[in-house]
Amino acid sequence: MREKLFIGPKVRRLRLALGWKLEPCATRLGLSVSYLSQIEANQRPVTARVLLDMMRVFEVDATALDAADDTRLIADLREAIADQQDQEQAPGLGELKQAVANTPNLARSYLALHHAYRRLDERLKATEEAVSLSETVAASALLPYEEVRDFFHYKNNYIHSLDVAAEALSEKLGLASDVSAETALERHLGASLGITVARSMEPGLLRRFDRVSGTLTLGAADAATTRTFQMAYQIVSEGLSDAVESELRAAGFRSESAAKVCRTALFNYAAGALLLPYERFRAAARAARHDIEHLSLTFQTSLEQVCHRLSTLQRPGARGVPFYFVRVDQAGNITKRHSATRLQFARFGGACPLWNVHDAFARPDKLLVQLAQMPDGVRYVCIASGVVKRSGSYLQPDRRYALGLGCEVQYADDLIYAEGLDLGGPSTPIGVSCRICERNDCPQRAFPPVDRRFDVLEDERRIVPFSLRPENG
């Protein structure tokens, strides 16, 4: 059963922005005044028919009335609140929901202040731990990437202008033909852009473009899918730079470093959209029931590229299944994270050890499937795969990481990985991270949640050497 949609404050803000009083707005929507009033007070959910009428009357797309932004903001606020030293007066989940629903700009301002605090705290710690590390370097290590992650996070990981432009360019290049993508892109680079493609065994090299000679050098030891992606990056950097710069101007990043990081991220996004054009990929994904190995072979791309692209299928009016996508290194660091679902990832600290993405490192030859449940009761079909990228040399270490992809159980029929899975059976209890997990009885808990009091067991020893007090205890 799908969650009821309560979007009262959003409806009220749209109505007031147009200068409409309650009665004429209700008339335009074909609703009674009392019904609209109850919707705006979040006393009544919005039906699918009423939602479509609102999109038509207010002349907005579904994203303007999407509750997913509220879910993300609530999750981010809860983690920020958990950083407080004194939890006596910390607002509960109900208060956070009210704050996001009624004063979203104030909630975002609080979150921005918390990010500033975290940056300052990281700078101070870095200075204490390594005097030789300058404050500028310590601060820049965190700020730009966090700012860019927030940019994509609150755009649902979908950039419409780039996606549409890359899709048109893909059709122009004829990437759907029988010619291999690597061959087609190399021909286009030479014939249309005057760029010569070379390959090198230089350790660690993925792509280097020499503007003077017009030579694009790729890593010869890399997989063909990696070289193809790097050529796609070069093509979109030549052809879609105006669209990228327009997005950067609209984003208004506070530092040039963040803008540079986002510029690269946007070109990466466009390269993925070029190789996996929206409508063709969405149709193929549904036909294959989101079999990522099948899609990888069909589009001549890597598993990571397919998983990442699946998490971006959020075009208004043509949405795909909402997926989360995550990439984790062997130390447990989340190096990529995108979510079109209600599942949120920890910004600080490691991920839940019970999540199957950690098991994937030991089984890089197998896709792992897990039925998992978050503390809010939402269950997910979680797919994980270990990835090894060879260095091409005995003296250079291979790159190893794990990919995680998943969607809510309500979309299981669209997922080939749900075959043979007992959707009504037990599910693995997982959480965002130990530092904010609400579970009282997890045997894998590393330390108490920072927003809960606990008692140390002095006369008793259990797997977890403390017990959490009740939330109001």
Buried (B, 14 or more C-beta within 10 A) or exposed (E): EEEEBBBBBBBBEBBEEEEBEBEEBBEBBEBEBEBBBBBBEBEBBBEEEBBEBBBEBBEBEBBBBBBBBBBBBBBBBBBBBBBBEEEEEBBEBEEBBBBBBEEBEEBBEBBEEBBEEBBEEBBEEBBEEEEEEEEEEBBBBBBBBBBBBBBBBBBBBBBBBBBBBBBEBBEEBEBEEEEEBBEBBBEBBBEEBEBBBEBEEEEEBEBBBEEEEEEBBBBEBBEBBBBBBBBBBBBBBEBBBEBBEEBBEEBEBEEEBBBBBBBEBBBBBBBBBBBBBBEBBBEBBEEBBBBBEBBBEBBBBBBBBBBBBBBBBBBBEEBBBBBBBBBBEEEBEBEBBBBBBBBBBBBEBBBBBBBBBBBBBEBEEEBBBBBBBBBEEBBBBBBBBBBEBEBBEEEEEEEEBBBBBBBBBBBBEBBBBBEEBEEEEEBBBBBBBBBBBBBBEBEBBBEBBBBBEBEEEEEEEEEBEEBBEEEEE
